[in-house]
Amino acid sequence: MLKWVLVVVLLVLVTGLLRPGTARRLRLGRLPGDLAFRFRGQSYHFPFATTVLISVLAWLILRSL
């Protein structure tokens, strides 16, 4: 059990550190189905399609293990 907790913590840490660069290269957050708009000077971003894509990829990876 402790190994899985350690793996999850490390995965979250690495993902958090690499996310901005990786998102820029893979154009995540700009897929069709992702909503981004400005309202009263504030930017709002709702990455629906990116969330579904990442969820499916994570499911496939975990399913193959």
PyMOL CGO cylinders between C-alpha atoms (Angstrom):
from pymol import cmd
from pymol.cgo import CYLINDER

trace = [
    CYLINDER, 0.00, 0.00, 0.00, 2.80, 2.40, 0.84, 0.3, 1, 1, 1, 1, 1, 1,
    CYLINDER, 2.80, 2.40, 0.84, 4.41, 1.80, -2.57, 0.3, 1, 1, 1, 1, 1, 1,
    CYLINDER, 4.41, 1.80, -2.57, 1.23, 2.88, -4.37, 0.3, 1, 1, 1, 1, 1, 1,
    CYLINDER, 1.23, 2.88, -4.37, 0.96, 6.05, -2.28, 0.3, 1, 1, 1, 1, 1, 1,
    CYLINDER, 0.96, 6.05, -2.28, 4.59, 6.88, -3.07, 0.3, 1, 1, 1, 1, 1, 1,
    CYLINDER, 4.59, 6.88, -3.07, 4.05, 6.22, -6.79, 0.3, 1, 1, 1, 1, 1, 1,
    CYLINDER, 4.05, 6.22, -6.79, 0.96, 8.44, -6.87, 0.3, 1, 1, 1, 1, 1, 1,
    CYLINDER, 0.96, 8.44, -6.87, 2.73, 11.27, -5.03, 0.3, 1, 1, 1, 1, 1, 1,
    CYLINDER, 2.73, 11.27, -5.03, 5.72, 11.08, -7.39, 0.3, 1, 1, 1, 1, 1, 1,
    CYLINDER, 5.72, 11.08, -7.39, 3.46, 10.96, -10.44, 0.3, 1, 1, 1, 1, 1, 1,
    CYLINDER, 3.46, 10.96, -10.44, 1.56, 14.05, -9.30, 0.3, 1, 1, 1, 1, 1, 1,
    CYLINDER, 1.56, 14.05, -9.30, 4.84, 15.86, -8.59, 0.3, 1, 1, 1, 1, 1, 1,
    CYLINDER, 4.84, 15.86, -8.59, 6.38, 15.02, -11.97, 0.3, 1, 1, 1, 1, 1, 1,
    CYLINDER, 6.38, 15.02, -11.97, 3.15, 15.83, -13.81, 0.3, 1, 1, 1, 1, 1, 1,
    CYLINDER, 3.15, 15.83, -13.81, 2.92, 19.19, -12.07, 0.3, 1, 1, 1, 1, 1, 1,
    CYLINDER, 2.92, 19.19, -12.07, 6.48, 20.07, -13.00, 0.3, 1, 1, 1, 1, 1, 1,
    CYLINDER, 6.48, 20.07, -13.00, 6.24, 18.96, -16.64, 0.3, 1, 1, 1, 1, 1, 1,
    CYLINDER, 6.24, 18.96, -16.64, 2.69, 20.04, -17.40, 0.3, 1, 1, 1, 1, 1, 1,
    CYLINDER, 2.69, 20.04, -17.40, 3.25, 23.58, -18.72, 0.3, 1, 1, 1, 1, 1, 1,
    CYLINDER, 3.25, 23.58, -18.72, 5.97, 22.57, -21.20, 0.3, 1, 1, 1, 1, 1, 1,
    CYLINDER, 5.97, 22.57, -21.20, 4.22, 19.40, -22.27, 0.3, 1, 1, 1, 1, 1, 1,
    CYLINDER, 4.22, 19.40, -22.27, 0.88, 21.15, -22.67, 0.3, 1, 1, 1, 1, 1, 1,
    CYLINDER, 0.88, 21.15, -22.67, 2.50, 23.74, -24.94, 0.3, 1, 1, 1, 1, 1, 1,
    CYLINDER, 2.50, 23.74, -24.94, 4.16, 21.11, -27.14, 0.3, 1, 1, 1, 1, 1, 1,
    CYLINDER, 4.16, 21.11, -27.14, 1.11, 18.85, -27.38, 0.3, 1, 1, 1, 1, 1, 1,
    CYLINDER, 1.11, 18.85, -27.38, -1.32, 21.79, -27.65, 0.3, 1, 1, 1, 1, 1, 1,
    CYLINDER, -1.32, 21.79, -27.65, -3.40, 20.46, -24.77, 0.3, 1, 1, 1, 1, 1, 1,
    CYLINDER, -3.40, 20.46, -24.77, -6.13, 22.86, -23.73, 0.3, 1, 1, 1, 1, 1, 1,
    CYLINDER, -6.13, 22.86, -23.73, -6.71, 23.95, -27.32, 0.3, 1, 1, 1, 1, 1, 1,
    CYLINDER, -6.71, 23.95, -27.32, -8.57, 20.93, -28.60, 0.3, 1, 1, 1, 1, 1, 1,
    CYLINDER, -8.57, 20.93, -28.60, -12.01, 21.23, -30.17, 0.3, 1, 1, 1, 1, 1, 1,
    CYLINDER, -12.01, 21.23, -30.17, -14.40, 21.08, -27.25, 0.3, 1, 1, 1, 1, 1, 1,
    CYLINDER, -14.40, 21.08, -27.25, -12.24, 23.14, -24.90, 0.3, 1, 1, 1, 1, 1, 1,
    CYLINDER, -12.24, 23.14, -24.90, -13.87, 26.43, -24.01, 0.3, 1, 1, 1, 1, 1, 1,
    CYLINDER, -13.87, 26.43, -24.01, -11.93, 29.62, -23.37, 0.3, 1, 1, 1, 1, 1, 1,
    CYLINDER, -11.93, 29.62, -23.37, -13.40, 33.08, -23.11, 0.3, 1, 1, 1, 1, 1, 1,
    CYLINDER, -13.40, 33.08, -23.11, -12.93, 36.45, -21.45, 0.3, 1, 1, 1, 1, 1, 1,
    CYLINDER, -12.93, 36.45, -21.45, -15.62, 38.10, -19.36, 0.3, 1, 1, 1, 1, 1, 1,
    CYLINDER, -15.62, 38.10, -19.36, -15.15, 41.46, -17.64, 0.3, 1, 1, 1, 1, 1, 1,
    CYLINDER, -15.15, 41.46, -17.64, -11.38, 41.31, -17.90, 0.3, 1, 1, 1, 1, 1, 1,
    CYLINDER, -11.38, 41.31, -17.90, -11.08, 37.76, -16.51, 0.3, 1, 1, 1, 1, 1, 1,
    CYLINDER, -11.08, 37.76, -16.51, -10.05, 34.72, -18.54, 0.3, 1, 1, 1, 1, 1, 1,
    CYLINDER, -10.05, 34.72, -18.54, -12.01, 31.53, -18.08, 0.3, 1, 1, 1, 1, 1, 1,
    CYLINDER, -12.01, 31.53, -18.08, -10.86, 28.19, -19.43, 0.3, 1, 1, 1, 1, 1, 1,
    CYLINDER, -10.86, 28.19, -19.43, -12.82, 24.93, -19.38, 0.3, 1, 1, 1, 1, 1, 1,
    CYLINDER, -12.82, 24.93, -19.38, -10.77, 22.10, -20.97, 0.3, 1, 1, 1, 1, 1, 1,
    CYLINDER, -10.77, 22.10, -20.97, -13.56, 19.53, -21.43, 0.3, 1, 1, 1, 1, 1, 1,
    CYLINDER, -13.56, 19.53, -21.43, -12.04, 17.69, -24.42, 0.3, 1, 1, 1, 1, 1, 1,
    CYLINDER, -12.04, 17.69, -24.42, -8.55, 17.65, -22.89, 0.3, 1, 1, 1, 1, 1, 1,
    CYLINDER, -8.55, 17.65, -22.89, -9.92, 16.19, -19.67, 0.3, 1, 1, 1, 1, 1, 1,
    CYLINDER, -9.92, 16.19, -19.67, -11.72, 13.41, -21.54, 0.3, 1, 1, 1, 1, 1, 1,
    CYLINDER, -11.72, 13.41, -21.54, -8.59, 12.66, -23.62, 0.3, 1, 1, 1, 1, 1, 1,
    CYLINDER, -8.59, 12.66, -23.62, -6.33, 12.45, -20.56, 0.3, 1, 1, 1, 1, 1, 1,
    CYLINDER, -6.33, 12.45, -20.56, -8.89, 10.30, -18.72, 0.3, 1, 1, 1, 1, 1, 1,
    CYLINDER, -8.89, 10.30, -18.72, -9.11, 7.83, -21.60, 0.3, 1, 1, 1, 1, 1, 1,
    CYLINDER, -9.11, 7.83, -21.60, -5.32, 7.64, -21.89, 0.3, 1, 1, 1, 1, 1, 1,
    CYLINDER, -5.32, 7.64, -21.89, -4.94, 7.07, -18.15, 0.3, 1, 1, 1, 1, 1, 1,
    CYLINDER, -4.94, 7.07, -18.15, -7.63, 4.38, -18.26, 0.3, 1, 1, 1, 1, 1, 1,
    CYLINDER, -7.63, 4.38, -18.26, -5.89, 2.61, -21.13, 0.3, 1, 1, 1, 1, 1, 1,
    CYLINDER, -5.89, 2.61, -21.13, -2.52, 2.72, -19.37, 0.3, 1, 1, 1, 1, 1, 1,
    CYLINDER, -2.52, 2.72, -19.37, -3.97, 1.42, -16.10, 0.3, 1, 1, 1, 1, 1, 1,
    CYLINDER, -3.97, 1.42, -16.10, -5.99, -1.22, -17.94, 0.3, 1, 1, 1, 1, 1, 1,
    CYLINDER, -5.99, -1.22, -17.94, -2.85, -2.54, -19.65, 0.3, 1, 1, 1, 1, 1, 1,
    CYLINDER, -2.85, -2.54, -19.65, -1.08, -2.98, -16.30, 0.3, 1, 1, 1, 1, 1, 1,
]
cmd.load_cgo(trace, "trace")
